[in-house]
Amino acid sequence: MSDAKRQPLHHILQPPGWPRPKGYSNGIAAQGRLVFTGGLVGWNEEGVFAQGFVPQARRTLQNIMAVLKEAGAGPEHLVRLTWYVTSVDAYLADPKGLGAAYREIIGKHYPAMATVEVTRLVEPEALVEIEATAVIP
């Protein structure tokens, strides 16, 4: 089927008159097989953490994509990301770097997102932990 005839995988929910969000969606309607990740962190296969917030976020997003790949899902299937961060200031410190890391891994697909600051994460070196939900049509 040509790209022009393809239906979007998910329907972005944007109430009339609301400002368009930057880097996320207010909501997404989706149908299909649900895929959930646990809270994933920015470590590699040997359990070694990337250093710094943006490198950990990049690695965490790579880890999410590795889990989704096991289900046959890609970034376009993401419908929700919940970010748990140990410092909102660190999250906000380098928006260009964080945005570039996000687009490098996920592309220009922006699911519904929430960011929550927490006192600490279970892994002492973790600066960010992300849970993902995807829907495969």
C-alpha positions as CSV (number, residue, x, y, z in Angstrom):
1,M,0.0,0.0,0.0
2,S,1.4,3.4,-0.9
3,D,2.2,5.9,1.9
4,A,-0.6,8.2,0.6
5,K,-3.2,5.5,1.2
6,R,-1.9,4.3,4.6
7,Q,-4.0,5.1,7.7
8,P,-2.1,6.4,10.7
9,L,-1.3,3.7,13.2
10,H,-2.7,5.8,16.0
11,H,-4.9,8.8,16.3
12,I,-3.4,11.8,18.1
13,L,-5.9,13.5,20.4
14,Q,-5.7,17.3,20.2
15,P,-8.7,19.1,21.7
16,P,-9.7,22.2,19.6
17,G,-8.2,25.4,20.8
18,W,-5.5,23.8,22.9
19,P,-1.9,24.8,22.2
20,R,0.0,22.1,20.3
21,P,2.4,20.4,22.7
22,K,6.2,20.3,21.9
23,G,7.8,16.9,22.0
24,Y,4.8,14.9,23.1
25,S,1.1,14.3,22.5
26,N,-1.8,15.1,24.9
27,G,-3.3,11.7,24.1
28,I,-3.4,8.9,21.6
29,A,-6.2,6.5,20.6
30,A,-5.0,3.1,19.5
31,Q,-6.2,-0.4,18.8
32,G,-4.2,-3.6,18.7
33,R,-1.8,-5.8,20.7
34,L,-0.5,-4.0,23.8
35,V,3.2,-4.1,24.7
36,F,4.5,-2.9,28.1
37,T,8.0,-2.4,29.2
38,G,9.2,-2.4,32.8
39,G,11.0,0.6,34.0
40,L,14.2,0.7,31.9
41,V,17.4,2.5,32.8
42,G,20.5,3.8,30.9
43,W,22.8,0.9,31.3
44,N,24.4,-1.4,28.7
45,E,24.4,-5.2,28.5
46,E,27.1,-5.4,31.2
47,G,25.1,-3.2,33.6
48,V,27.4,-0.2,33.1
49,F,25.6,3.1,33.1
50,A,26.2,5.9,30.6
51,Q,27.6,9.0,32.3
52,G,25.3,12.1,32.4
53,F,21.6,12.7,32.0
54,V,21.4,12.9,28.2
55,P,23.7,9.9,27.6
56,Q,21.6,7.8,30.1
57,A,18.3,9.0,28.4
58,R,19.7,8.0,25.0
59,R,20.7,4.5,26.3
60,T,17.4,4.1,28.1
61,L,15.5,4.9,24.8
62,Q,17.8,2.4,23.0
63,N,16.9,-0.2,25.6
64,I,13.2,0.5,25.2
65,M,13.5,0.0,21.5
66,A,15.4,-3.3,22.0
67,V,12.5,-4.6,24.2
68,L,9.9,-3.4,21.7
69,K,11.8,-5.1,18.8
70,E,11.3,-8.4,20.6
71,A,7.5,-7.9,20.2
72,G,7.8,-6.8,16.6
73,A,7.2,-3.2,17.5
74,G,9.0,0.0,16.4
75,P,9.0,3.5,17.6
76,E,5.9,4.3,15.6
77,H,4.0,1.9,17.9
78,L,4.7,3.8,21.1
79,V,1.6,5.4,22.7
80,R,3.0,6.4,26.1
81,L,6.3,7.1,27.8
82,T,6.5,7.8,31.5
83,W,9.9,9.3,32.6
84,Y,11.0,9.1,36.2
85,V,13.9,11.4,36.8
86,T,16.0,12.1,39.9
87,S,16.3,15.8,38.9
88,V,13.9,17.9,36.8
89,D,16.7,20.4,36.6
90,A,18.9,17.8,34.9
91,Y,16.0,16.9,32.6
92,L,15.6,20.5,31.6
93,A,19.3,21.4,31.5
94,D,20.0,20.4,27.8
95,P,16.7,20.4,25.9
96,K,18.5,20.4,22.5
97,G,20.8,17.5,23.4
98,L,17.8,15.6,24.9
99,G,15.7,16.3,21.9
100,A,18.5,15.2,19.5
101,A,18.9,11.9,21.5
102,Y,15.2,11.3,21.4
103,R,14.9,11.9,17.7
104,E,18.0,9.8,17.0
105,I,16.3,6.8,18.6
106,I,12.6,7.4,18.3
107,G,12.4,9.8,15.4
108,K,9.7,12.4,15.1
109,H,7.0,10.2,16.8
110,Y,5.7,11.8,20.0
111,P,3.5,9.6,22.1
112,A,1.7,10.8,25.2
113,M,4.3,11.5,27.9
114,A,4.7,12.3,31.5
115,T,7.8,13.2,33.5
116,V,7.9,12.7,37.3
117,E,10.7,13.7,39.6
118,V,11.5,11.1,42.2
119,T,13.8,11.1,45.2
120,R,15.8,8.2,43.9
121,L,15.6,5.2,41.6
122,V,16.3,1.6,42.6
123,E,19.6,1.6,40.8
124,P,21.8,4.1,42.6
125,E,23.6,5.3,39.4
126,A,20.3,5.8,37.4
127,L,19.3,9.4,36.7
128,V,16.3,8.4,34.5
129,E,14.0,5.4,34.3
130,I,11.4,5.1,31.5
131,E,8.3,2.9,31.2
132,A,6.9,2.5,27.7
133,T,3.6,1.3,26.3
134,A,3.2,0.4,22.6
135,V,0.2,-0.8,20.6
136,I,0.8,-3.0,17.5
137,P,-2.2,-2.8,15.1
